[in-house]
Amino acid sequence: MANRDHKKGAQGADINTLYRSMVRVISQWVTEESDFATPIPNLNFFRRDAPSQPDFCLIEPSVVLLVQGEKKIAIGSEEYPYDTSHFLITSLDLPATSQVISASPDKPCLGFALKLDLRMLAELVAQGNVPAPQMRTATSSIGLGTVTAEILEPFHRLLKLMEEPQAIDVLAPLIEREIHFRLLLSDQAALVRQIASVDSHGYRVAKAIDWLKLHFASSLRVEELAALVQMSSPTFHHHFRQLTSMSPLQYQKWLRLNEAKRLMLNEHLDAASAAFQVGYESPSQFSREYSRLFGAPPKRDIERLRSQTNWVA
């Protein structure tokens, strides 16, 4: 882990002091292993008390910071380990696996995720007060940025609003605007700009992903989806795979299988009914692809999840 001693921002705040304060805030609100949606829009806390096995998730365009512990995100074959010295940032809705590396009941893995405001980023870029990054385009939709006091200080102020709820509506939008500005000045500026640029490949892939999330049960013709976002089929396929580590059809399959899992787990559908509802025509094909993704047939996997004492719908 990087040494954070004596690093100070514009206001002279020591990074270690900021982290200790943020640990106290999150620990006060999340007293056991869980995720917690805060009263501040788009801000979620999380706590994990032990290392974990990789768990499937869909990451929204967001920035994730740890104030204690270590985690790892895997997108395709690429792994992104991060701790309190690096923040994780994503520009697309990405299927991934998340794993806690370092945590214990006495020193849990604590952190938070802030969903990025794409309109706010576009406004900041359009105003022209943000210098262009040295690297003009991002080659990925996920990155690890260096935590500095300048980035950490506004996040600290945002978390401290939890102790002043009457100020959230007025001050949270102002602090979030500063956070977005700081991200545009960070070493992940190219990736952040990619989110806001309407003429970028990343923006068009994001539009295609929005369509897939709404129509995952429909049959998919990649040529039609490429035309919908005004890209040629080869260019669309290349950039979609480059940014998500999977093809459009694989992305659709991931969405279908995870929705089927939710239907069986939360709404108690049987495997065949869930398969048909998410767009599969063959229950046997569904079972094969489900087993390939989750490591067990649907029925056995759902029984295992329901038997876990810490499972929450």
N, C-alpha and C positions, 0 to 999 in steps of 0.2 A: 504494500500500500504506500502511496506517495506520502512524503513528509509534508504536513501542512503547517508546521510550527512557524510562527512569526509572520505569516502571510496576512496582509491587511489590505482592505479596500479603500475606496475614496473617503469613507467615513471613519476609517481607522479601526474597524471592527476586526478582531482576530477570528480566523476561520474556526479554530477549535472552540472558542466561546460561542460562536453562532451554532455550531453543531450540538453542543451540550444543551443549549436552549431549545433547539428543534427536537432533540430526543425527549426532553421533558414535555413539550407540547403534544407530540404524537403519543407518548406513553400515557398521558392523562386521558386521551380520548379512546385509545385502542388498548385495552387492558388484557386482551387474550388474542390468540391467533385468529386473524380475520382481516377482511377488507372493510373499509369504512368510508362511506360517502359523506363528505363534510358539508356544512351549510354554505360553504363557498362554492359557487358553480364551477364545475369541471375539475375540482380538486378532490382527490381520494387518497386516504392514508392506507397503509397496509402494515401488518406485523406477522412475522413467522418466528416460531420458537425453536425450530430445529432445521437442519439441512433437509432437503427434499429431493425426490426423484423429479425428472423433467415432467412438466405438466403443460398440456396444450392450452393455448390462449390465442386470442385475436387482439393485437395491439393497435390502438387507434393512433392517429397523429398526435404525439404527446412527448413530453419531456419527463423522465423519471429520475429522481434523485434518491440515493440512500443516505440516511443520516447515521446508520449503524449497520454493520454486517456486509456480506458480499452476495451477489447474485450472478446469474449467467443467463443470457438469452441466446437461443439458437434459431437462425433463419436458414432453412435448407441445411447446407453443410457448413455454414459459417457460424462461429461462436463469438459472442460478445460478453466477456466477463467484465463486471464493473463493481465499484465499491464507492467509498466516500470521496475518492479523488477524481472520479469521472462520472458524468451524467450520461444517461442513455436518451437518445432522441430519435424519433421515427417520423417519417413524412407521409406514410401510407398506412392503410389498414392491413396489417401483416399477420398471417398465420405463423405462429412461432411456438417454441417450447420454452418455458421459464423454469429455472431451477435455483433454489437457495443453496448457496455454497457454505456460508458461515453464519450460524445462529445458535443460540442456546436460550433456555428460559431466563437465565440471569442476564444475558446480553443478546436480546432478540434482534433479528434483522428488521429494521424499521425504515420506512421510506414513504414517498408520496409520488403521485403522478398528476401532472397538470395537462389536461387536454389543450392542444394548441388552437388558437383562434385564427383561422385562415384569413378571414376578412381583416382582422387587425394587422396581421403580417403584411397583407397586400397594401393597406393604407400606409404603413410605415415605409415600405419600399417606394411607393408612389410619391411620397413627400420629398424623396431625394436627400434626406439627411443621413442616410446610412451608406457608408462607403462600400463599393463593390468588393467582394472577397477576392483574395489572390487566386483561388481556384474558382473559375466561373461556373462550372457545372458539377453536380454531384453524381458519382457513378453508382451510388447505392441509395436506398431509402431508409437506412438505419445507420447511426453513427454513435461514437463515444466521444464526448467532449470533455475538456479539462475544466474541473471545478475551480473557479476563482472567487475571491471575496466579492468582486463586483457582480458576479452572477448570483452568489449565495445570499447576499444581503437583501435583495427584494423578495426572494423566496422566504427568508426568515421573517420579514415584515408581513408577508401574506399569511404565514402560519400563525403569527402572533395575533392576527385578527380573530382567531378562534376564541381568544380571551376578551374580545371586545365586539360581540356580535352585532351591536347596534351600528357599528361602523362598516360592516361588510359591504352593504349595498353601495356606499359612497366610495370607499377607499379601495376595495378589491379590484374594480376595473382599472383604476389608475396604476396600481402596483402590477397588475398583469400586463398592462401596456409597457411598463418599464422592463418587465421580464422578457417580453417578446423583442424589445429593442436590444437588450443585452445579448440575447441569443443571436441576433443578426450581426453582432460584433464579435461573436465567439469564434473558436476554431471550427465550428460546424456551420458557419454562415452560408456556405454554398448549399448545403442540404436544406437549411431553413428557407432560403430564397426559392428553392425548387418548389416548395409548397405553395408559395404565393404567386409564382409566375404562370400566368394563364397560357403562355405560348410554349411552356416547357413540356417535355415528354412525360415528366413526373405528374404534372397536372392532368394530362390526358389519360394516363394510366389510372390516376385516382378517380376520374369520372367513370372509367370502365369498371372499376371496383365497386363504385356506388351502384352501378347498374346490376352487377353480379349479386350484390348483397340483397337487392330487391327482387331479383328474378332467378335465384339459384335453382329453383325447381323446374324452370323452363329449359327446353332444349337449347343448346348453344351452338351458334355458328360464328366462329371466330372472325370470319370475313365481315359479317354484319356488325359485330361489336367494334371492330377496327374502324369501319366506316362511320359508325355512330360517334366516335371520338375524333374523326377526321384524320386518320392515319392509314397508311397502306398496311396490308396484312403482315408482310415480312417485318416492317419497322415496328409495328405494334407488338408482334410476338417477341421480337428481340428485346425491346425495352421493358415489356411486362416481365419477362423472365429475369432480366438484369436487375430489376428493382424489387421483385418479390421472391426470387429464387424458385419460381415455379411457372408453369405455363397457365394460360387462362383456364383450360379444361381442368388442370390439377387444382387450381384455386377454387373453381366451382365445386369440385368433388370434396375438397376440404370443408367448404361451407355446408354442403349437403350432409356429410357424415356427422359434423358437430351439431347441426340442427336435429338430426335423427337421434343423436345421443340425448339431447335435451328433451325431446318428446318422450323417449322411453323412460328417462329418469324422473322428469318432473310431471309429465302428464300421463304416465303409465301406459303408453301405447306399446303393443307388441312389436317385434322387429319388423314383421311384414308390413304392418300398417304404417309404421314410421318410414319404412323404405319407400312405399308408394307416395306418401305425403311429401317427401322431399324430392321426388322426381325419378326414382329408380323404377324400372319396369320389371326387374328380376330380383326377387329377394335373395337368391343364391349369390348373385353378383354383389349385392349390397353386403351380404355377410362376409364375402371374401375381402372386399375393399375395407370394410370396417375392421376386420381382424388385422389386416396389413397395417392400418394406421394406428389402432389402439392396442394391438398386441394380444387380443382375445376376441372370441365371437361375441356378438351383441348381448345375448342373454347372460353369459358368464361375466362379462365386463360390468353390466348394470347391477347384477347381484353383488359383485365385489364392492362397487361404489356404495350401494345401499347398506352394506355391512360395516362400512367404515363409520366409526363413532363420530368423527369430526366432519362428516359430509353435511353440507348445507345446500338446500335447493336454490 
